[in-house]
Amino acid sequence: MHEIVSLQFGQQSNYVGQHFWNTQESYFTYGGEEESPVDHDVNFRQGRAPDGSDTYTPRAVIYDLKGAFGTLRKTNALYEVGEDQEWDRSLWGGKRTVHRSDPIPPSEYQQHLDAGTEPPPLTTSTVRFWSDYARLYYHPKSLIQLHEHSVHDRIAPFEKWDVGEELFNTLDKEHDLLDRDLRPFVEECDHMQGFQVVASVDGAWGGFATRYTERIRDEYGKKGIWVWGTEEGGTRSKVRTIDWFSFLCIRDYMRRALDVYFGKWHNQADVTSGQASGLGVYSHGQCHCAESIISIVRREFAMAHVCPAGCGS
């Protein structure tokens, strides 16, 4: 087995990543169906839910800002944790007051999945969050919400490259992010071949991901790192071009790593008219089906059970 641990940084990358994981989920076969040609143990991990049942969830660490996860929660149908259990882990012994915001209603797509019926096609008007079309569950440790910034925050927007670098440096100094978030997934692998990184390259998430990837290279120098760069649609500014060249600097830390940059996205008209040849973007800039390239390349490795160049022994 040659496991791959995936990391996703930011909203743009998580839109791409969710399509990728939906595609991986579609390769599962059940009952008397023909055996899948894909080795699911490469991208998925086996676990056990609190009730003792077996689970199969992505080997993924997913970062996003406060308010970007939509209806996704740390607890779900596989890993339900009661309120009393949550309080038991608290160090505070005094009086507790719970404040809850109104829950986000599930999307129409999710409602159909829950009912076991065929979900409707995705459109720009029905997708609010990348989790709106999630077809699988994640382990609670996979979802990392950064509370320091909120999505769509106009007062302190998470946009500039150096803001992302500064946030990573602060959090890593305080928590050791690799040890807290990544190492649990790495240590449960039998023979890990490397990491898959999906990250925005035209803003703060580019700075955050660059510093994070440097740490991975320092910590796991013999493992391969695949970097898939995403970018918002529209015309790139001079600042974004500078950011992209900064992001390329991580290749100095990645020997024989495979870097793929998705260039300019097709516009929504190309997607709806069928002219988009595998890449698309929602009108508000979120990737619609760019996972095609990732899935095709990664599927070939999963089917062949081989290790890409630079992944170590």
C-alpha positions in Angstrom: 0.0 0.0 0.0 1.3 3.5 -0.9 -0.9 6.0 0.9 -1.2 9.6 -0.1 -2.2 12.3 2.4 -4.0 15.3 0.9 -4.0 18.8 2.1 -6.4 21.6 0.9 -5.9 25.3 1.7 -8.7 27.8 1.3 -12.1 28.1 -0.3 -11.1 27.9 -4.0 -9.0 24.8 -3.4 -11.8 23.2 -1.3 -14.3 23.6 -4.2 -11.8 21.7 -6.4 -11.1 19.2 -3.6 -14.7 18.4 -3.0 -15.2 17.4 -6.6 -12.1 15.3 -6.4 -13.3 13.4 -3.4 -16.8 12.9 -4.9 -15.0 11.4 -7.9 -13.0 9.1 -5.7 -16.2 8.1 -3.9 -17.8 7.1 -7.2 -15.1 4.4 -7.7 -16.4 2.4 -4.7 -18.3 -0.8 -5.5 -20.8 -2.6 -3.3 -22.4 -6.0 -3.0 -22.2 -8.1 -6.2 -20.7 -5.2 -8.3 -17.5 -5.7 -10.2 -14.4 -5.0 -8.2 -13.1 -1.5 -8.4 -9.8 -1.0 -10.3 -8.8 1.7 -7.8 -7.0 0.9 -4.6 -9.1 2.9 -2.2 -6.5 2.5 0.6 -4.3 5.1 -1.2 -6.7 8.0 -0.6 -9.0 6.7 2.2 -8.4 5.6 5.7 -10.1 2.9 7.7 -11.4 3.8 11.2 -13.9 3.0 13.8 -16.8 5.2 14.9 -17.8 5.6 18.6 -20.5 3.0 18.1 -17.9 0.4 17.0 -18.8 0.4 13.3 -16.1 0.6 10.6 -15.7 3.9 8.7 -13.9 4.8 5.5 -13.0 8.5 5.2 -10.5 10.6 3.1 -6.9 10.9 4.1 -7.2 14.6 4.1 -6.5 17.7 6.1 -8.7 20.6 5.1 -8.1 24.2 6.1 -10.6 27.0 5.6 -11.7 30.2 7.3 -14.5 30.7 9.8 -17.9 30.5 8.0 -16.6 28.7 4.9 -17.6 25.1 5.9 -21.3 25.6 5.4 -23.3 22.7 6.9 -20.2 20.6 7.6 -19.6 19.9 11.3 -16.9 18.3 13.4 -19.5 15.7 14.3 -21.6 13.8 11.7 -23.5 10.6 11.2 -20.3 8.6 11.6 -18.8 10.5 14.5 -21.6 11.9 16.6 -20.4 13.4 19.9 -23.0 14.4 22.5 -23.1 17.7 24.2 -22.3 16.1 27.6 -19.2 14.5 26.1 -18.0 17.8 24.8 -18.4 19.4 28.2 -16.5 16.5 29.8 -13.4 17.5 27.8 -13.6 21.1 29.0 -11.1 22.3 31.7 -13.5 25.0 32.9 -15.3 23.9 36.0 -17.6 26.9 36.4 -21.0 27.8 35.1 -21.4 27.4 31.4 -23.6 29.3 29.0 -24.1 28.0 25.5 -24.7 30.5 22.6 -25.7 29.0 19.3 -26.1 30.7 15.9 -29.0 29.6 13.6 -28.0 26.4 11.8 -27.4 26.6 8.0 -30.1 24.7 6.2 -28.8 21.8 4.0 -28.7 22.4 0.3 -31.2 20.8 -2.0 -28.5 18.6 -3.3 -27.8 17.3 0.3 -31.5 16.9 1.0 -31.8 14.5 -2.0 -28.7 12.6 -0.8 -30.1 12.2 2.7 -33.4 11.0 1.2 -31.7 8.5 -1.1 -32.9 10.1 -4.3 -31.1 11.4 -7.3 -29.8 14.9 -6.6 -30.4 17.7 -9.1 -27.6 19.2 -11.2 -25.4 21.8 -9.5 -25.9 25.4 -10.5 -24.4 28.7 -9.4 -27.7 29.6 -7.7 -27.9 26.4 -5.6 -24.2 26.1 -4.5 -23.5 28.3 -1.5 -20.5 26.4 0.0 -18.2 23.7 -1.3 -19.8 21.4 1.3 -23.2 21.8 -0.4 -22.3 18.9 -2.8 -20.2 16.7 -0.5 -21.1 13.0 -1.1 -19.1 11.6 1.8 -18.2 12.2 5.4 -14.9 13.4 6.8 -13.2 12.4 10.0 -13.5 15.2 12.5 -9.7 15.8 12.5 -9.8 16.5 8.8 -11.7 19.8 9.2 -9.5 22.6 10.5 -11.3 26.0 10.8 -9.1 29.0 11.2 -11.0 31.3 13.5 -8.6 34.2 13.2 -10.3 35.3 9.9 -13.8 35.0 8.5 -14.8 34.4 5.0 -16.1 37.5 3.2 -14.7 39.7 6.0 -14.5 43.3 4.6 -12.8 44.8 7.6 -9.8 42.4 7.8 -10.0 40.4 4.6 -7.7 37.3 4.2 -6.2 38.4 0.9 -2.6 39.5 1.0 0.3 37.0 0.6 2.1 38.2 3.7 -1.0 37.9 5.8 -1.1 34.2 5.0 2.5 33.8 5.8 2.1 35.7 9.1 -0.9 33.6 10.1 0.9 30.3 9.5 4.0 31.5 11.4 1.8 32.5 14.4 -0.3 29.4 14.5 2.7 27.1 13.9 4.6 28.7 16.7 1.7 28.3 19.0 0.4 24.9 18.0 3.0 23.2 15.8 0.5 22.7 13.0 2.2 19.6 11.4 2.3 17.9 14.8 -1.3 18.8 15.6 -3.1 18.4 12.3 -0.9 16.4 9.9 1.1 13.9 11.9 -2.0 11.8 13.1 -2.8 11.0 9.4 0.9 10.3 8.5 1.5 8.0 11.4 -1.4 5.7 10.6 0.0 5.0 7.1 1.9 1.8 6.5 4.0 3.0 3.5 3.2 6.6 2.6 4.4 7.7 -0.8 3.8 11.4 -0.3 1.5 14.4 -0.1 -1.0 16.0 -2.4 -1.4 19.8 -1.9 -4.2 21.8 -3.4 -3.8 25.5 -2.7 -4.8 28.9 -4.1 -1.8 30.8 -5.4 -3.1 34.3 -5.8 -3.5 35.5 -2.2 -3.1 34.8 1.5 -3.7 31.1 1.1 -0.7 31.0 -1.2 1.5 32.4 1.5 0.0 30.1 4.1 0.5 27.0 1.9 4.0 27.9 0.9 5.2 28.1 4.5 3.3 24.9 5.3 4.8 23.1 2.4 8.3 24.2 3.4 7.7 22.6 6.8 6.6 19.4 5.2 9.7 19.3 3.1 11.9 19.8 6.2 10.0 17.2 8.2 9.5 14.6 5.4 12.4 15.2 3.1 12.2 11.8 1.3 8.5 11.9 0.5 7.1 13.3 -2.7 4.9 16.4 -2.8 2.4 17.1 -5.5 1.2 20.7 -5.7 -1.9 21.7 -7.6 -2.3 25.5 -7.8 -5.7 27.1 -8.2 -6.5 30.7 -9.0 -9.6 32.9 -9.1 -11.1 33.6 -12.5 -10.8 36.9 -14.3 -7.8 39.0 -15.2 -4.8 38.6 -12.9 -3.4 41.7 -11.3 0.3 42.5 -11.1 0.2 41.7 -7.4 -1.3 38.2 -8.1 1.5 37.6 -10.7 4.1 38.4 -8.0 2.3 36.1 -5.6 2.4 33.3 -8.1 6.1 33.6 -8.6 6.5 33.6 -4.8 4.6 30.4 -4.7 6.9 28.8 -7.3 9.7 29.3 -4.8 8.6 26.2 -2.9 10.0 24.1 -5.7 13.5 24.8 -4.1 12.2 22.8 -1.2 10.6 20.0 -3.2 12.9 17.6 -5.1 11.3 16.0 -8.1 7.8 17.2 -7.0 5.1 17.4 -9.6 3.7 21.0 -9.9 0.6 21.7 -12.0 -0.9 25.2 -12.4 -4.4 25.5 -13.6 -3.8 28.8 -15.4 -7.0 30.8 -16.3 -10.4 29.3 -15.7 -13.0 29.1 -18.4 -16.0 31.4 -17.7 -19.4 30.2 -16.8 -20.7 30.6 -20.4 -18.1 28.1 -21.5 -19.1 25.6 -18.8 -22.9 25.7 -19.5 -22.4 25.6 -23.3 -20.1 22.6 -23.1 -16.9 24.4 -24.3 -15.0 24.0 -21.1 -13.1 20.7 -21.8 -12.8 19.7 -18.2 -12.3 23.0 -16.4 -14.9 25.4 -15.2 -15.6 28.1 -12.7 -18.7 29.4 -10.9 -19.6 33.0 -11.7 -18.4 34.0 -8.2 -15.0 32.4 -8.9 -15.2 29.0 -7.3 -14.0 26.0 -9.3 -16.8 23.8 -10.6 -15.1 20.7 -12.2 -11.3 21.3 -12.3 -10.8 18.1 -10.3 -10.9 16.3 -13.7 -7.1 16.7 -14.2 -6.3 15.7 -10.7 -8.6 12.7 -10.7 -7.3 11.4 -14.1 -3.6 11.6 -13.1 -4.1 10.3 -9.6 -6.4 7.5 -10.8 -3.6 6.1 -13.0 -1.3 5.9 -10.1 -3.9 4.3 -7.9 -4.8 1.7 -10.5 -1.1 0.9 -11.3 -0.2 0.7 -7.5 3.0 2.5 -8.3 4.9 5.3 -6.6 5.5 8.6 -8.5 9.0 9.8 -9.1 10.5 11.3 -6.0 8.2 9.6 -3.5 11.0 7.7 -1.8 11.3 3.9 -1.5 
